[in-house]
């Protein structure tokens, strides 16, 4: 039986959040108030109110063990405490309470460019990262050619990394972290920055590191297929606490069920959304081709997916983008975006609605889930929420033939309008 290489006991991380500024808390108003009511300014109660903070536990009472050679996934909604846990394990931040025991060197890839010096070249940063990991120059040199070949940056090896694209950053950072033989490799969602081919390459390397080299890998990802294919065990978190841990199939199944429950709740109280929050999706409605609210979509009929939104008072957002994903069983069936089909700029203020019209709804019957996203020029992510709503779809006569699939070909798929012609060869 493998020994524990990571032991976490009652781990907690608390942040102090300051009082939210009231309207008119600018410097001018502060000076005016001090002049108008000088004694009140020095009042103990007023001072306490100005300095009041709130404790926010990003991670609380978290305990788990990971054995040598295991590949463990950590999953959870936005704000569940996954990234904070990885920072604690990587010793980037100190815990408020609890204890962490690690045996061996830790290499972590948490954000694009973590541990890189922008003024140094790719070559110099490989040696710098190796030194940070505790590698000798001889060990780094032995792995150097493999790192460069894996990262595919040989042409830019002597270029300062501040001129690298985010994709090049990730390729080099992952190559360094994976090839310098750490006992523990920690990888956050940062791999999503790379292209699809490189993502597959990284996933394959992590599998080799765990299975063939016997090293421990911790992976945080919202891509459930990657978690299912790579991890033998999964830890699920919510609001900084452990919800469940165990075999991948069981935990991912419970996570999906939890997502379904969230999707049936209203949007108002959802606290797992990401983004700056100047604009939020406030409602999601399904409408027929005439704009009337409906409760189910029918295959082959026009459907409007209507997103209500609200922008904070006094805020105006330029070049806004709305995106929607339609998913089922951890698979994305199709997506829509205002920026893909129309170059018109969208400026937001107050409240409003964005209607996505889908002609001939192209999905078979079943229950689907909606992910929503708002971005703007001021902030790339204003609102991002997975499993924001449920869409019930009823089979319709999509092709006008009474059939949606051949017998024995049951299963959810995307329906496509198509035609065919028969061209028979003419005999000589």
N, C-alpha and C positions, 0 to 999 in steps of 0.2 A: 504494500500500500504506500503510495507517495506521501511524503510529508507535506505539511502546510508550508507554503512559501509566503503567504499573506494571511495575517490574522488581524481582524478589525474588531475592537470591543467598545461598545457604547460610544461610538464616534459622534461628535457634534461640532457644528460650526455655526456660530452666532454672529450676525452683523448688526451694527447699530444704524438704524435708519432715522434721519433727522426729521423734525416736524415739517410737514408740507407748508410751503410758504403761502400765506394768505394773499388775496388779491390786493395789490397796492403795497407789497412788501419791499418795494424798491428803495434805493438810497434816499431819494427825495422824500418819500413818505416816512421813512424812519426818522430823518432829521426834523420833519414837520411835527411828528408826534412827540419827539423829545423836547421841542421848543414849547408846544402847546400844553404838554402835561409832564413837566420835568420830574415831578415827584413820583408819578406813576411809573416812569421809565426805570427808576431805581427800586421800585416795589419788589419784594421778594417773590411774590406770586407771579408777577409779570416776567421777572427774570427766569423763573422756573419754566414758564410757558415757552419762552423763546429758546431755551436750551433743551426742551423735552425731546427725548429720542425713544424709539420703539425697538425692541429686540426682534430680530427676524432670524429664525433658525433655518438656514439653508439645508442643513443636515442635522438630524437629531436621533440619538439612541440607535445608531446603525451598527449592526454586528454581522459579520460573515467571515468565512474562511475560504481560501482558494489554495488548491494543491498544486504542486509542481507539475508542469506540463499541461495543465488545464487551459482551455480556451473558454472564457466566461464572458457572456454578454450582459450589459446593464441597460435596461430599457425603462421607459417612463415618459410621461407627457412633458411638454415644456415646463420648466420650473420645478421638476421633480427632485432636483439635487444631484443629477448624474455628473455634470461637469465639475461641480464643487467637490464631489467625492474623488474624482480623478485628480484634481489639483491637490487634495489632501494626501492622496497616495503618492503623488509625484513630489511631495514636499515643497510645492510652490507656495502653499499657504499653510499656516499652523492651525491645528484644531483647537477649538475652544474647550472641548472635553473629550474624554475617551483616550484610546491608545491604538496605535498602528504598529504591527511588527512586520518587517520586510526582511527577507533573506536574499541578498544578491543585489546586483546593479539594476537600476530602473531607467528605461528609456521611454520618454513620453512624447506624443505628438498630439498636442491639444489645440493649438491655434496655428494659422499660417505664419511661418517665420519664427516660431518659438525657439529661443536659444541661438538665433542667427544674429550676427552683427552686420548691419546693412552696408557698411563701408568696406567690409572684407569680401574677397572673391569667393566663389563656390569652393575652390580648392582649399582656401584658408579656413572656411567655415566647417569643412569636413574634419579638419584637424582640431579646430576649436571644440566642436561637438564631441569628438572622441575624447578629448582631454576632460571635458565636463563629465563624461560618463566614467572616467577613471581608466581609460585605455592608455597604453603606452604608445609612443610614436611608432614603434616597430609593429605593434598590433594593427594600428590604423593603416599603416602603409601596406600591410599584407592584404587588407580588405579594400584598399582604395580603388583599384580597377573595377571590382565588382560593384561598388557603390556608384561609380560614374556610369557604368554600362546600364545599371538598373534605372537610374534617374534619367538617362537619355539627355544629358546636358553637356556632353563633351565639347561642343562648339562654344559653350559659354562658361567653361570651367574657370577661366581667369577674368571673368566679368564680375564687378561688384554685385552682390545679390540684391541691392536696392533697385537694380534695373530689371530684375526678374519679374515675370508675370506671377500671379497667384498660383497658377498651375505648376510652373517651374519650381517655385518655393516648395510646394507640397511634394513634388517628385523627389527633390533633393533631401528634404527633411525626412521623408519616410525611408528613403534608401539608407540614410545615415543611421536612423533609429533601428532599422531592421537588421542591418548587416554588421553592426559593431557588437554583436553577441551579448546583449543584456540578458539577464536572467528573467526579467519581467518587462514586457512591452505593453505600453498603455496607449491606446489609439482612440481619439474622440471622433466626432462626426466630420472632422476636417477633411477626410478623404473624399467627401462629396464635392469638393472643389475641383478635383481632377477629372479628366475625361473618362468616358466609360471603359475604354481599353485599359487605361492605367489603373482604374479602380479594380478591374478584374485581376490585373497583375499583382496589385497590393494584397488583395484577398487571398490569392494563391500563395504569396510569400508568407502571409500570416499563418496559413494552414501548414506550410512547411516548417515554419519556426516552432509551431506547437507540436505537430505530430512527429516530424522527423528529428528535430533538434531537442525536443523535450523541454522547451521553454514555455513560460506562462504568458498568455496574452489576455488582456482585458479590452473589450471592444464596446464602445458606446455608439449606437446607431439607431436612427429611425427607420432604416431599411430592413424590414423584417426578413426578407428573403436571405440577406447576408447573415443575419443572426441565426436563422434556422439552418442554413447550410454549414456554418462554421463552428457554432458554439455547441458544446455538449451540455452546458448548464447556463441558466439565465437568472439574473437578479432583477426583480421589478421594484421600482421605487415610486413613491408618490408623496409630494410635499415634504421631501427630505427624509422620509422614513422607509424602512423596508416593508414592502407589502407581501412579497412572496419570493421564494427562491427554490429552484429544483430543476428537473430535466427540461430541456428547451421546449419540447412540444407542449408540456403542461402549462408552463408559465406564459408562453406566447399565446396559447389558447385563452388563458384567463385575461391576458392583456387585450385581446380582441373583443372579448365579452365586455370588458370594462369600457372600451371605446364605443361599443354599441349603446351602452347605458348612457354615456355622456352625450352621444348624438341625439338622444331623445329628450334631453334636458334643454331648457332655454339657454340662450347665449348670454344673458345678463350676468349670471353668477359664475360663468366659466373663468377660472383663475389659471388655466394652463395655456393661455395664449401668449404668444411672443410678439415683440415689436415695441416701437416707441409709444404707440397708443394715442397719438393725436387724432387718428381716425380709427374707428372700429366698425366691424360688421355687426349690425344690431338685429337683423332678421333675415331669414332665408325662406322664400316661398316658391312653390311650384305653381305655374299658371299654364293654361292652355294657349293655343295660338291666338285667341281673341283677348288674352290678358286676364281671364277669369281665374281665380284661385282654384286649384284642384288638389286632391290628396294623393293621386297616383299618376305616374306617367305610363303611357301605353306605347309599346314598340310600334314604330312607323308613324306616329302622330307628332305634330309640331308641339314642342314644349318650351316654355320660358322659365329659366331659373333666375329668380329675382333676389338680388342682394340689397337689403336696406343698410344704410350706413349713417353714421353721425360723426361729425368733426367737432372737436372741442371749441367752446365759445372763444371767439376772437382769433382763431387760427385759420389760416388759408393755406392750402397745399397745392403745389404746382406739379404738373406732369404726373398725375396719379396713375397707377396701374392696378387693375383688379384681375385676379386669377382664380380659377376654380379647378379642382381635380375631382373626378368621379372614380371611386375606388370600391373594391369588394375583395374580401379574403386576401388582404395585403397586396393586391395588384391594382395598379392604376390603369383604368380602361380608356379614359381620354381626359384631356384637359382643355380649358378655354382661357383666353387672355385678351383683354381689351387692346393690348399693345401689338398683338400679332395680326389682327384682321383689319385694323383701322388706324392710320397715323394721327388721327385727331387727338390733340392734347386735352386732357381732362384736368380741370382745376376744381378743387373741392372746398366747400365751406358749408356750415350748417348741416342739414340733413337731406337725404335724397335716396335714390335707388338706381342700381345698375341692373339692366335686364339682359341676360344672355339667351338668345333665341337659338334653339337647336331644332333644325328641320329633321323630320322623320327620325324621332328618337331611336338611336341605333343599338339599344341593348335589350337582351332577352329579359324575361321576368325574373324578379329576385329583389333582394334588399341591398341597396348601394349606400355609400357614405360620401359626404361632401367635405373636402378640405378647401379652405378659403384663404386668400392672401390679399393684402393691400400694401402697395409700396408708393413712394413719392420721391420727388427730386430732393426734398429736405432729408429724407431718411429712406434707405433701401427697403426697410421693413417697418411698416406702421402697424400691421396686424397680421398674424399668422395663426390659424387655428385648424387643427386636424379633427376629423370626426365632428364637424360643426353641425351636421344635420343628416337625416336619413331620407333617402328617396326610395319609395316602393314602386316597382315597375311591374306592369302586367303584360303578359305576352299579347301581341297584336298581330294582325295579318300584314306583316312588314312587306313581304314580296307579292302579296295579292294572290297567292297560290294556296293559302291555308297551311303552309309549312314554314317553319323557322329553321329546321335542321332535318337531316336524314335520320331514320331510325337507328338507334345505337350511337348517335353522335351527340347525345345530350351533354349539356354543360354550358356555362356562361361564355358568350363570345360577343365580339362586336359585329353588328350586322352592317353589311356594305351594299349599297345599290350597285348592281352590275348587270351586264348583259353578255350574251355570247352569240357567236356566229359559227356556222359549220362550212368549212371550205374543203370539199372533197377533191382529191387529185383526179385529173382527167386521164383516163387510160389512153395510151398511144394506139 
